[in-house]
Structure formats: C-alpha cells, structure tokens
Amino acid sequence: MISHENIKRVYQRVQSPTAGDCMRCAVATLLQLDYEEVPDFVNRAWHETLKSFMKDHGYDYDYDVLWNPNVGYLEQPTAWCFTKDVERDPNDFFPRIRPDYGVDGLFIATVYSPKYTDPNEHPLSHLHAVLCDVDFNIIHDPNPEYKGIVSYPYSQLIGYNGIRSIDIVRKI
C-alpha cells in the first residue's frame, strides 16, 4: 500500500464551474498515473469512458454507489415531509464502506465545490471530485487552490467532511 503522504498528486489544469478536470486528476492520482495518461472525461460520455478506462487498468468502477446518509435532506429537503416512513436501503450509505471498495485505501469521492457552490443554486449544480480515506478524511483535492481548505460547503450540515457520495473501485 502506498503511504497517503507519498502519493503522486495530480492537480487540475482546467477549472470551470461545469467542465473542470477534477475527476481526471482524481483518477490519475488514485491510479498513480500522469495527467496525460488519463482521458478527458468531461468532453465525452464520461461515465462510460471512465468505466472502460478503469476496466483497462484492472478495476471495476461504479459511480455514486455509497451515499452520505444526510445528503437527501440537503438536496431534496421536502422529499419526506409528508411521509412518516422513509424507505432507504442502508446498504447504500457510508457505514457500508470497506477498504476493498477503493485503491490502496483511497476512494473517489464527491463534494460540493468550494469555489463554485452558490446558496442560490441547487447543491447539485457544482460538484467536485476528491480522494478520501475509509474514515472520510480528504486525502487529495485536485484543485491546487484548496490545499489549505478548512472545510467543504455544507460539511457542518451533512457531516463526513462534506462528502456527498463515494464511488466504488474494485480490483478485477
């Protein structure tokens, strides 16, 4: 296992509210590849491209599989206002996280963008890819401007360091 302090960190070259390259840089860091070795997911059918790329590198990839149990209250605050029983599968939430759902103890996670989150817009408007560990610590943020970040948007509201969701990457 690679020490989290010694990972090869790849940083964003494109910062944009809707078309940045944070996912490309998160994947490059996760797999310890150079920026140029990872395709530009933004300008393609990104999910299919990423799934195929990960498979070519010996991993099965599933997007947005594990959820912060508090995120529904932020993104859909009225969804459960008129129902007493909320049907949610506990297997879809963070407590189910396991070390083998990532690579060398790291996981691709989604947070709300510190730079582009606007309280006047829906929280889903600007998401940002980072890497976290099994304890939900942000280990790498591809945006070099965030090196000294104290907290991510909505982290006080949803907990888990503001992590919205985690993708599962398993060795094939």
Secondary structure as the mmCIF struct_conf table of DSSP 4:
data_model
#
loop_
_struct_conf.conf_type_id
_struct_conf.id
_struct_conf.beg_label_comp_id
_struct_conf.beg_label_asym_id
_struct_conf.beg_label_seq_id
_struct_conf.end_label_comp_id
_struct_conf.end_label_asym_id
_struct_conf.end_label_seq_id
HELX_RH_3T_P HELX_RH_3T_P1 HIS A 4 ASN A 6
BEND BEND1 ARG A 13 ARG A 13
TURN_TY1_P TURN_TY1_P1 PRO A 17 ALA A 19
HELX_RH_AL_P HELX_RH_AL_P1 CYS A 22 LEU A 31
TURN_TY1_P TURN_TY1_P2 GLN A 32 GLN A 32
HELX_RH_3T_P HELX_RH_3T_P2 TYR A 35 GLU A 37
BEND BEND2 VAL A 38 VAL A 38
BEND BEND3 PHE A 41 PHE A 41
TURN_TY1_P TURN_TY1_P3 VAL A 42 ASN A 43
BEND BEND4 ARG A 44 ARG A 44
HELX_RH_AL_P HELX_RH_AL_P2 TRP A 46 ASP A 56
TURN_TY1_P TURN_TY1_P4 HIS A 57 GLY A 58
STRN STRN1 TYR A 59 TRP A 67
TURN_TY1_P TURN_TY1_P5 PRO A 69 ASN A 70
HELX_RH_AL_P HELX_RH_AL_P3 VAL A 71 GLU A 75
BEND BEND5 GLN A 76 GLN A 76
TURN_TY1_P TURN_TY1_P6 PRO A 77 PHE A 82
BEND BEND6 LYS A 84 ASP A 85
HELX_RH_3T_P HELX_RH_3T_P3 PRO A 90 ASP A 92
STRN STRN2 PHE A 93 PHE A 93
HELX_RH_3T_P HELX_RH_3T_P4 PHE A 94 ARG A 96
HELX_RH_3T_P HELX_RH_3T_P5 PRO A 99 TYR A 101
BEND BEND7 GLY A 102 GLY A 102
STRN STRN3 VAL A 103 VAL A 103
TURN_TY1_P TURN_TY1_P7 ASP A 104 GLY A 105
STRN STRN4 LEU A 106 LEU A 106
STRN STRN5 PHE A 107 TYR A 112
TURN_TY1_P TURN_TY1_P8 PRO A 114 TYR A 116
TURN_TY1_P TURN_TY1_P9 PRO A 119 ASN A 120
BEND BEND8 GLU A 121 GLU A 121
HELX_RH_3T_P HELX_RH_3T_P6 PRO A 123 SER A 125
BEND BEND9 HIS A 126 HIS A 126
STRN STRN6 LEU A 127 CYS A 132
TURN_TY1_P TURN_TY1_P10 VAL A 134 ASP A 135
STRN STRN7 ILE A 138 HIS A 140
BEND BEND10 PRO A 142 PRO A 142
HELX_RH_3T_P HELX_RH_3T_P7 PRO A 144 TYR A 146
TURN_TY1_P TURN_TY1_P11 LYS A 147 GLY A 148
TURN_TY1_P TURN_TY1_P12 PRO A 153 TYR A 154
HELX_RH_AL_P HELX_RH_AL_P4 SER A 155 ILE A 158
HELX_RH_3T_P HELX_RH_3T_P8 TYR A 160 GLY A 162
STRN STRN8 ILE A 163 LYS A 171
#
